[in-house]
Amino acid sequence: MEPVDQYREHGRCLRRIVTLRHPARYGPGSAIANMKTIDALFRSAVSGRWEEP
């Protein structure tokens, strides 16, 4: 795999969404699900047990 500049790719994606009105690949529900998973990981680190998102 070739190295990729993630910031540049995010910028290009945002430009397509904002200026060209392309639909976003992922909606807000995806971001919320990711945050719930991250929160569960932090809770698990503290409790030492499996935590549900």
C-alpha angles and dihedrals in degrees: 000000000000119000113260130203099232094192091055091048092050089050092051091049092049091049091053091050097045105034103026096035093231113163117257115252092228130028131218090272090068092053091048092050091049091051091049089053092049090048090051090051091054092047089049091052089056099041098037089224138097110278124197118231 
